[in-house]
Amino acid sequence: MRHPFGYLRILATTAPLAAAAAAALAPPALAFDLLQGLSNIAGQQFAVPRPAPGGIPAFRVALVLPERGALREAASRMRAGWRIAAAVADGYVAERPIEIVEIDSSLPQKALMDRVRRASEIAPIDVYAGVIGARTAELLAVHTQRENRPLILAGAVGDDALARTCRPHVARTSFAIGSYLSTSGRYLAGKYDTVVSLAPEGEGSYAMMRKFTDAYRAGGGRIVEQIWVPDTQRYDWSSMLARATQAGPKMIYAFFEDRNAERIVYQHSTALAEGGPALTGPEWLFGPRSLIRRGRHADGARFLTTHLPALPLPANRLFVDAYRADSGHDPDLYAYMGYENGLAVLLAAAELHGQVHDAGAFVNAMKKVAYDGLMPRGEFVFDETNSAVLLRAYWVEAAFNGGEARLRQLEAIPVETPRDVCGKPRR
């Protein structure tokens, strides 16, 4: 594989192996230098320049993310990651200026697809990106197949979203969430031998929690109770947590995010007596609302995360510094997913000299890019189903100090990588 970057000057000053890597690079295929770009934009607000009228046609990316609803804040952080990736590119792919067309996926289905069609009528969309949620992914997969446009998913939209159909024009730059939940279940069974789970009602939630509970039992843990909460209502989470403690579990595993997650973290720290069950859950339980706005209440919280802001990789340090300069706090799951989604799209486009003639060829080019030293999480590879693979997770503890919560790594663990093959996802 030919590395798409030609200079990597900043990496050469920060990584011992950079000199050997730089010597092996072919002539540059991009109009920008990733890590130099990150260094140059530190401290700036990120805005992608719009193409000048009558100039070279823009490289148009439809970034499809919700602007309302429960995932609104998560989507805003994903957009911020995408903006940084575009700013790293200096706003261009080859000679084409980048134009990000934001489309609100929280619209009703018909209104959403009308908006998608109108966007492509104004000028052709080169790539569709972003997306949180399997339903939106499926709608866009059908549309983009007709249009012969690549769809590059940023969110962890479920195990079967890619493996069941294996559309050659669809790829995912995040990971299959089932592998993260299965790893979590087995790992946590070795730390807490009894658990009460707390999760919203719904088919998607049932399926995801089954991944966790099956692995937890396989690891030797015992499920004391599973509490299912209608997600359309608000609750006194202190009483809900009190119910969860009655059987004396060692751990409460909560499968919520955003506002509900913040309330659960807050109530757990204030309503339960010291020495009660530990509270943990997926990394989005302890998102920015919990770790920043409720920082002191998240102090000491432990959970598994897929990205560690303190990971000592040059590309990660520069991304984190750029994100902090833009937002004032550390990036979370959605921020790094947005950044890696944007970077993978722009790198693949640059390999094709800014031209997207065939959706499947674009996905193949993206899978062949050499990402060594470029992504915040480190190694970045795709599997047969066109999904990036999660290779490791971090058991971390939140420490509140100086008005901000930061994550401290306690252990790095390998992730159970899925063995999906096209058309036959394995359970």
Buried (B, 14 or more C-beta within 10 A) or exposed (E): EEBBBBBBBBBBEBBEEBEEBBEEBEEBBBBBBBBBBBBBBEEEEBEBBEBEEEEEBBBBBBBBBBBEBBBBBBBBBBBBBBBBBBBBBBBBBBEBBBBBBBBBBBBEEEEBBEBBEEBBEEEEBBBBBBBBBBEBBBBBBEBBBEBBBBBBBBBBBBBBBBBBBBBBBBBBBBBBBBBBBBBBBBBBBEBBBBBBBBBBEBEEBEBBBBBBBBBBBEBEBEBBBBBBBEEEEEBEBBEBBBEBBEEEBBBBBBBBBBEBBBBBBBBBBEBBEEEBBBBBBBBBBBBBBBBBBBBEBBBEBBBBBBBBBBBEBBBBBBBBBBBBBBBEBBBBBBBBBBBBBBBBBBBBBBBBEBEBEBBBBBBBBBBEBBBBBBBBBBEBEBBEBBBBBBBBBBBBBBBBEEEEBBBEEEEEBEBBBBEBEBEEBEE
